[in-house]
């Protein structure tokens, strides 16, 4: 009896139900698209921010801890270094899968064409992975070649194709300038060559002065800031959550523990910018999602309320024939819920595809949409339709059947 009445009601009133179905479909499609975009925005921002430079820097402990004797700071005769092979220890830490790129470097002071200049050696491929926004007018250097930083090139009149003499601790080399580098950082005032050429000239094979690390991390939140101020203020559960989250400080600490005699510091400029951008963008998407859901709810309420109020004579007739009010209420609510399930399912499928397309247009190749959204869409649609129809159904059943039928 219940199923027969339900099926007859859906089939008989299909044109009016179609308008509600389209409203739920459109609203849930927008909500699901924004949810899919919001769930994937963190990884997308991580990938995008990683292209703007390293967020961690590894240096010898001697650089981080000033050496002094009798109150006088000791002057080092050369750059502090550590073994390049020590970087392999990064593959042993818990957060090793979060490390995207590692760029070993050798930085020292030398002379070129009679003028003092910073000499920087790096592995070209790893350096380009760490910072993809460096601009080279020319080509990246090979063996026996170098880049001239934009500032240094303007000061010394260096240009592509010119050969320069480089002196470092009594050792001399002659490199050809393959291009001019513009990075917006200290490299603009340096001679940049391959790591092996600089190590050879500095008579320090296998040694590096620092390494830049790009890692996917979680922006610092209130929990991370509380730990920085007073670790003892965290409860055991909060401390466990802090320890199991890849905050920049946690990744830096593990790398420092894995490489003896090293100091790993967080590049705050990158890490803080990451947090600000992610929090603002996530807040914007959440606000748009709630706005879309609210608009959908109002549209569904505006369509379903008159539809159920118009069925007051039908409800009165069923009650007059002996049906219990709870039976009529269940009949109307199940009908609304089925409508919401259908609209939510269509909205979830459409929204997932729309979210993937939007993510690809904005952030590049998209990740697969979370499967939970395909389940969440129909459930939200059913809940939305049931809530929107609850008030008019209650009002219809509150009327006396005799009065309604006489009217």
N, C-alpha and C positions, 0 to 999 in steps of 0.2 A: 504493500500500500504506500509506504513512505517513498520507496524508489520510484513507483509509478507516478506519484504526484510530483516528485522532484523532476523527473524527466519531462513530464508534460509541461511543467512551468518553464523549464529552460527552452524547450522547443517552441512553445507558443509565444514567448516574449523575447525571442532571439534578437530582433532588430534593436530593441532598447538595451539589451544586455551587451550588444556589440559596441555601443558607445562607451559603456563602462570598461569593457575589455580593452579598447584602444587607449583610454585614459590611464589604466593601470600599466599597460604595455609601455607607453611612452614614459611615464614617470619612473618605472622600475628600470627601463633601459638607461635613462640618464643616471639614476642612482648607481646601477651596477657598473656603468662605464667609469664614473668617477671613483667608485670603490676599487675597481681593477687598476686604475691609474694611480690611486693613492697607495695601494699595497705594493706596487712595484716602483714607486717613486724613490724610495730609499736607496735601492740598489742602483737605480739609474743615476741618481745624484752622486752616489759613491763613484760610479764609473766616470762621470763627467768631472767631478772634483779631482779625481786622480790624475786627470790629464793636465791639471794646472800646476803640478809640482808635488814633491814629496811632502808627507806630513810627519815623517820621523827622520832624524839624522843621527848616525852613529859616529862617535868620535873617540879617540883614545882618552882614557881617564885623566891623563896628564894635562889635557886641554881644559877639562872641566874643573880640575882642582889646581889652583895656582900653587906653584912651588916657591917657598921662601925659606930663608935662613937668617936667624937673628933679626927678624923684622924686615929684611930686605928681600924683595922678590928676585928670584933667580932668572937670568935670561938664558933661553934655550939657544943652542948653537944651530939648530936645524928644526924642521917641523917634526912634531910628535907623530909617530906612525904605529900601525899594527898590521898583522899579517892579513893579506887578502883572503887567504884560505879560511880564516876564522869566520867569514860570512856564511860558510856552509852550515854553521850551527843554527842558522835561522830555520833550516828545514826540520829541526828537532823540536821546536817549541809547539805549544798547544794551538796557537793561532797561526800556524804556518800557512794554512789555506787562505788566510785573509791577506797575506803578503802578495801584492800584485807585481812589484818590480823592485829590484835592488841595483843601485848604480854606484860601484866603487869609484873613488876619485883620489887624485894626488894633487894637492894644492901647495905651492911654495912661491917664493919670491926670487926672481932672476932678473936678467937684463936682456933687452932686445934693442939692437941698433944704438947701444950706448945709453938707453934709458931704462930705469927700473920699472918692472912690470910684474904682475901676478901671472904665474904659469899654472895652468890647470890641465891635468890629464884625466881623461875619462873614457869609459867604454861607450862608443858611439851608440850602439843599438840599445843598451840598457838606459842610457841617458835620454834617448828619444822616447822610450816607453814611460819614463818617469815624468817628463815634461814635454807634451806633444805640441805645445804652443810656442816653442822657440822658433824664431824665424832666421833662416840662413840665406843670405844673398850670395849664391854660389852653390857649393856642394860641401857635404860633410867631409872631414879630413880622413885620409887614409895614412898609411905609413909614410913618414917624411913630410907630412902636410899639417897645417894647423888652420884654425879660425882666428880671426882678429875680432875682439869685441868691438861693438859699434863706437863706444866712447873712446877706447884706446885707438881705434883706427882713425877717428877724426883728429885726435890729439897728435898722433905721430905721422899722419898722412899715409897710412897703410892702405893698400888696395889689393883686390884679388889678382893672383898671378905673380905677385912680387915675392921674391925670396928674402928672408930675414935671417940674421944671425942671432941665436939665442944662447946665452951663457948662464950656467947654473952650477954654483959651487966649483968653479974652475973648469968645468966641462963645457965644451962648445958643440953646438949643433946648427945645422942650416935647414930651415923648413920653408916650404912654399905655402903661401896663403891661398887656401882653396875657397874661402868665402868670408863674409862678414856676419857675425852673430848678433842678433838682437833678441834678448830674453827678458829685459826689464828688471834684471837683478845684477849681482856683482860680477857675473860672467861678462857683462858688457864692457868691463874695464880690465880684461885679461886676454892672454893668449891661450887658446884652447886647442889641445892636441890629443892624440890617442894616448891612452893610459900607458901602454908599453913604451912609447917614445919618451914620455916624461920620466918614467921609472928608470929607464936606461940612462938618461941624462943626469938624473939625480943620484945615480949609483945606489938605487934602492929597489932592486928587482923583488917583486912579490909583496911590496909594502904599499900601504895606502894611508892617507891622512884622514879620510872620512868616507862615509857611504850614505847615500840618500835612499830612503825606503818609502815606497808608496804602499800603504796598507788600507784595506777597507775596514773602517772603524765605526763605532756608534758615537754620535755626538754626545758630549758631556751634558748630563741633565742634573736635576736636583740631587739625585742619589750620588753621582760622581762628585759633585761639589761638596756634599756633606762629608764624604770620605776624605777629601783633600783637607778640609778644615779640622775634622776630628774623627778619625777612624773608629774610635771607641763608642761614638754615638750611634753606630749602626747595630741593629739587632742581628742575631745569627742568620736569619733568613735574608735580611737586607744585604749582609756581607756576602752571603753565598750568591745572591743575584748580582752584586757588584763584581765579584770575582769571575762569574761566568758570562760577563758581557764584554765584548771587545772594545772597551774604551781606549782612546789613544794611550793613556797612562799604563793600562794593563799590558798592551802589546809592547810598549817601550820597555816596561819592566822585565818582561819575559826575554826579550832580545838581549837586554843588558845582563841578565843572569846567564844566558847561554854563551855569551862572548866574554871571556875573562879580560879584565883590564879595560873595559869599554864603558862609555857613558852614552846613553841614548836619551835624547831630548825630543820633545814634541814641538813641531813647527806650528806655533799657535796661530799664525796668520791663516794657514790652510785649514787647520782643525776647527777654529772658531767660525770661520766663514762657512764651512760645511754645515755646522750646527744651525747657524742663523738661517741659511737658505732652506735647509730641510724643514725646520720648524715652521717657517712662514708659508712655504709651499704646501706642507701637509695641512696646516690650518685653513688655507684657502680652499683646498679640495674638500675638506670636511664640511666647511661652511656651505659650499656649493651643493654637496651631496644632501645635506639636511634641508637646504632650500628646495631642491628638486623633489625630495620626498614629501615635504610639506605641501608643495604645489600639487603633487599627485594626490595627496590625501584630500585636499579641498575639492579637486576636480571630481574624484570618485564620490565624495559626499554629496556634491551638487547633483550628480547623476542618479545615485542610488536612493537618496532620500525621497525625492518625488515619486520614484518608481515604487518603493515599498509603501509610501503613504497612499498611493492610488490603489493599492491592493487591500485596503481596509475592509471593503465588502467581502472579499474572498476569505480573509481571516475570520471575519464575523460569521460567515456561513459555515466554515469548518468547525468553529467552536459551537455553534448552534446545533450542528449535526452530531455533536458528542466528542469531538476531538479535544484533547487537553491543550491548554495554552502552551505548555512546554513542547508539545508535539509541533504546533504551528511555529513556535519560535525556532526550534531545531530545523524545521523545513526551510525557513527563510535564511537562517544563518549558514546552513550547509550550502544552499544555493549561492549565497554571496561568497563563501569560502572557495567553492569550485571555480567561480568566476575569477577570484583573486589568484588561485593556483595557476589557471590557464594564462592570465595576463602576466603573472610573475615569471612563469617559465619562458614565455616569449621575450619578456624584458631581460631576463638573465642571459639568454642566448644572444640577443641583439646587443645588449650592453657589453658583454664580454668581447664580442667582435669589435665594437666601437672603441672600447678601451684599448684593445691591442693595436688598432689602427692609429689612435691618438698617440699612444706611447711610441710607436714607430716613427711617427712624424716629428715628435718633439725630442725624444731621447735616443733614437736609433733602434736597432733590432730589439723587438719586445720579448719578454719572457712569456711563458705559457700562463694564461689567466688562471688564478687559483680556482681549484675545483669547488671550493666551499661556496663560491659565488653562485654556481649553478644550483646549489641547494638552497642558498640564502634567498635568492630571488623569489621562487614560488612561496616560501614560507612568509616572507615580508608581504607579498601580494595578498596571500590569504588573510593574514592578520589585518592588513590595511582595509580590505573589503569588509571583513567582519566587524571591525570597529566602526567603520563609516556607516554600516547598516544597522548597528546595534541600537542607536537612539531612535530612528524612525520605527523600527520593529517594536521597541518597547512602547512607543506612543500608540501604535496601531493596536497592540494587545491590551492596552489600558482602557480602551473604549468598551462599552457594554454592547454585546452583539445585537440585542433587540433594538437598541437606539440606532445603531449603524444600519441595520437592515431596513428599518422603517424609513430612515432618511433616504 
